[in-house]
């Protein structure tokens, strides 16, 4: 099994892992032969929380050669760079940890715009649009970026109509200044607001966070924008070139403590059961630091010695039940080895065990996963 692992932890990689929760040194050279379109989706909870991964799931039905890139994972195991509760300032603060990628999709702003009265709409929408412009231009400074797909803020149906009006005002400002603030042919405006408002009963699909039907609706708009801009034919499948696989980062380090604070999201924990010494063996994965919104998951071990077990791990949402922290894995009534804590993959199956960052060329690859060459 040694041949399937490539790559080691360099000093710079270790710093990236410490700060962002995964390595950001993706290699896009395989896309020439694979035909994949790498896409990093950036935003707030609309990009990933609750039903957010339906957006990517539906996109893959139209454009199966998309490959999702990011620091986070959502419910179906697709990577992204959304963060629940984010406003534009918070995206700007973490933008250096967002991976380099040829194509970005940005949907952000509604969390800025929760004004309570009409007289605040003008100032707030102006500030929000200015921050969105900064975000897009910061992304354009990243290595080898080709285009940024800038989404209009979605209409929203909440008990605060001024939020919806402020979102709309932000969109107008962005459109009015589009050619002056963005370099030509680098930014693509993706219009969601007007088509959605024309649909009878859109409020029951979009709300503040879209449901499955809402994400199907917006994914059609996204797919059309990507396909027409990149002259990508819908339904085109990607090809897996020889000696390629998916980058895996084992977040578990020495003494079964993670090498970095764990970003909120979905993960897969797997390990080999070496011995069973107690009647009710178990593993406990939990936050290292006492405080608010701790994570704890008890895993009952039903395997015998020599077997490998795996289990899905969901931290809960950061700031909404989870505080980012190092995680520790403790054993009770058993001993273990080959511990792998990785971002959950779309297959919801564990990768081949390895340390640090490596390319798994053995495990099956799912749609939506970026293919990279093993070095």
N, C-alpha and C positions, 0 to 999 in steps of 0.2 A: 504493500500500500504506500510505500514511500514516494513513488513516482508521481502521485497525484497532487503533491503539495509543492507550491512554488512561492518564494518570497519570504523575507525575514523582516524583523522590526528594526528599522533604522532610527536614529535619534529623532529626526523630524517626524517620522511616523508616530513614535511614542508620544510626542507632544500633541500631535493631532488627535490621537486616541484619547489622551488625557482631557483634552478640551471639548471634543465634539462627540465622543462615544463611538467613533469608528474612523477608519482611514478614509481619506478623501482623494487618494492618488489613483483614480480610475484610469485605465488604459483603454483608449477608444480606437486603437489601431485595427481591431478585428471587425469594426463596422463596415470596412471597405468590402470584405467578402461576405459578412453575415447579412448585410442589408438592414441592420437595425437602426432605428432612430432613437438616440438617447434623449430622454426628456426628464428634467428635474422640475417638479411641481412645488412651488413655494407659496406659502400662505398661512392662514390661521386654521381654526378647527374645521372650517368648511372644506379644506383640502384633505383632512384625514380623520377627524373625530366622528364617532357614531357611524353613520353610513358612508363616510367619505371615500372609502376604498372602492365603493361602487363606481365612482367617477373613473378610476383607472380600469376597473373590470369591464365597464362598458366601452371605454376607449379601445381596449384590446380586441373587442368584438369587431370593431370597424378597422382598426389599424394594428393587426397582430404582430407587426414588426417593431412596435414601440418597445423601448427598454427603459424602465424607470430607475432613476438614480436619486440618491438622497441619504440623509443621515438618520431618518426615522423609518419605521415600518407601521403599516396600518393593518386592519383586521384580516385581509386576505394575503398579507405578506408582501405587498408591493412597496418598494422604497419611495420616499418622498422627502420634502424638506418643509413640511408644514409644522406648526406648533400651536396647540390649542390656546386660545385667549390672546394671541399676538395682535398687537397694533403695528402700525408702520414703523414706529421707533424701535420696537423690539426686533423686527426683522432687520433693520439697519444695524442693530447692535450685534447680531449673530451672523451677519452676511459673510464674514471672513471664514466661517466654518461651513458654509454651504459649498458643496463640491463644484469644481470646474465641470462644465458640461457644455456640449455644443448648442443645446436648445433648452430654454427655460420657459416655464409657464408661471405667471405671477397673478394671483388673485388675493388682494389684501385691501383693507381699508374700512370694512364695516365696523370693526371694533373701535375705530377712532370716532365714529360718527353717531354715537348714541346721545345726541343732544336732546334736551327736553323741551326746548322752545324754539320757535321759528327764527327768532332774532340771532341765534347762534349759528345758523346754517352757513351763512356766507363765510365767516371767519374759519369755521371748522373745516369746511370743504376745501378752502384754499390751502390750509395747512396740510390736510390729508393728501391732496394732489401734489403738493411740493415734495412730500416725503416719498410718494410713489415714484415720482420722477427721479429722485435720488437713488432709490432702490434699483430701478431699471438701469440707470447709468453706471452704478457700481457693478452690477452683473455684467455689463458690457465690457468692463475692464478685466474680467477674468480671462484666463488662458483659453484661446481657441474657440471662444463663443461665436456662434453663427447668428442666432436670432433669439430675441425674447418675445414671447407671445404674451402681451399685456391684456389681461381680462378687465372688461368693465365690471365694476362692483355689481353684484346681483341685486335685483330688487328684493325686498324682504317684507314679510307680512307678520308684523309683531303688534303688540298693543301700543307701540310708540311710532306714530306715523312720521314724526320728524326725522327719525333715523333713516327711513326709506327716502325721504326728500333730500337729506344730506348726502346719501349715497349717489342719488341721481345728479345732484349739483356737482359732486366731485367728478363724475363721469363727463359732464359737460365741460368743466375746466380742462380736463386732460385732453379731450378732443379738440377744443379750441386752440390749444397750445402745442399740439402733437408735433407738427413739422418744425417748430422752433426749438423744442427741448430735446428731441431725439435725433440721432444721426440717421441719415436717409438709408432705407432698406435694411435696417438692423432691428427694428421694432415693429411688430404686427399687432394691430388693435383687434381684439376679439370681442365682438359686440354681443353681449348676453341680455342686457336690460331690455332693449326695445322688442326683440323677438319674444322674450318671455312675457312681457306685459300684454302682448297681443293674443296670448293663449287664454281662453276662458277657463277660469278656475285655477290659474297658476299658483295662487296663494296656498292651495292645499298640497302642492308639490314642492314648493320652494321654502316656505316658512322663513326662518333665519338659517337653519341648516336644511338643505334639500333631503327628501326621502329618496327611496330607490327610483321612483318615477322621475323625480326632479333631477337626479344625477344622470339618468338616461337622456333627459332633455338637454342638459348642458353638455354632455359628452358628445352628442351629435354636432353641436355648434363647434366644440373644440376640435373634433376630428375633421370637420370640413375646413376649418382654418389651417390646420396642419397639412392636410392633404393638398389643398390648393396652393399653399405657400411653397411647399417642398416638392410639388408635383409627385406626391406619393399616391400610389394606386391603392385604394381601400381593398382589404382582403389579402394583401401581399404578405406571405409568411417569410420569416427570417430563416437563414440557413446557418447551421452550426459548423463552422470550419474546424478542421482537425486541431487538436492540441488547445482547445479552448474550454473554459468553464466559468464558474461564477466566483467572484471574490467573496470570501468568508472571513470574518474577523471573530476570533475567539476572545470574548470579553472577559473570560475567567483567567485570573493570574495566579500568583503564588498564594499558598495557604487557602485556596478556594475562595479568594476575595477578588472582585472584579478589578480590572486595571484602571478603570475610570468610573465616575458617576454614570449611572445608566439613564439614558434618555427615555422618557415615557414612550411606551409602544409595546408591540407584540414580539416575543422572543421564543426561542426553542432551547430548552435545556436537555442535554443528553449526557449519559455517563455509563461506564461499565461497572457492574456490581461485582466486586472482587470476592468478598465474603459476606455471609449473613450470620451475625452473631447473636441477634436478639429475636424475641418472639414477634414483635411488631416493629420491624425496621422502617425507618423513615428518613427523609431528607427535609431540611428546612432552609429555604432561600429567603433572606430577609435583609432589610436595610441595616447598615452598619451604625449609623449615627442616630441616637435617640432624638425624638422631636415630633413634629406634627406630620400627619399623613404618611406614616411609615408603610413600607411594603412587607408583606409576609405571606409565603405560600408553603404549606405543608404537603409533602409528596410521599404518599404511602408506597413503600417498596414491596411489590409482589413478585419480583423476579428472583431467580436462583443465582447462585454464584456463576460468573462467566457470562451472564446475559447483559445486554445493553438496554437501557430504558430511555425514554424520551417523554417530555411533557411540554405543553404550551404554557407560556408565561405572559401574563398581561399585567403591566405595572399599575394600571389606572392612569388617568390623565394628570399631567403635571399641573399643580395648582388646584386640582379638583379631585383630591383624594390621594395624590402621590407627590412627594417631595424628592427631587433628584438626589441620588446618593449612591455610594458604593454599595454593592450587595455582597453578602456572605452566604456561603453554602455550608451547612453543618450536617453531620451524619449522626444517626442514632440507631444502634443495632446493626450496623453494616459498615463496610469499607468500600471505597470507590476509587476509580481512576479514569483517565481519558475524559475529563469533564469539559464539555463544550457548551458555552452560552453564546448563542449567535442570534442575529436578527432573524425572525421567522421568515422562511421562504414560502412562496406560493404553494409549493407541494405540501407544506406543513409536515415535512419529514426532516430529520437531522442530516446535516452534511457529514462528509468524511471528517474524522477527528484530525485536528492540527492545532498548532500554537501560533499566536500572533495573527498576522494577515497572510492569507494564502489563496491560491486558486484551486478550487475543487473541480477537477476535470472528470471525476468518476460519477458523481450523483447525476440523476436526470435533471435537465434544465426545463423550467417552465416558461411560458410566454410572459413577457414583462421583465425578465431578468437579463441584465447586461452580460454579454459574453466577452471575456478577456482571454488573451493568450497566456498560457502557462510559460513561465520563463525558467 
